[in-house]
Amino acid sequence: MDEAFLDLESIEVELDEELLDAIDDKAFADHRDNRDAAIRDLLDEWLKQRATGDADEND
């Protein structure tokens, strides 16, 4: 991962309606309807998958 982005304070992301619905479903099911927690959880999953993918490519 490029460490130049680690010091960013905020980012802006555009999400389509389908993805927002999926986030809301996860928020309702797993995070007591907390959309922010669902987004953090999904971002964490994505980062872990990406890190694993990068590790696999380096092997």
ABEGO torsion letter per residue (X at the ends): XBAAAAABABBBBBBBAAAAAAAAAAAAAAAGGBAAAAAAAAAAAAAAAAAAAAAAAAX
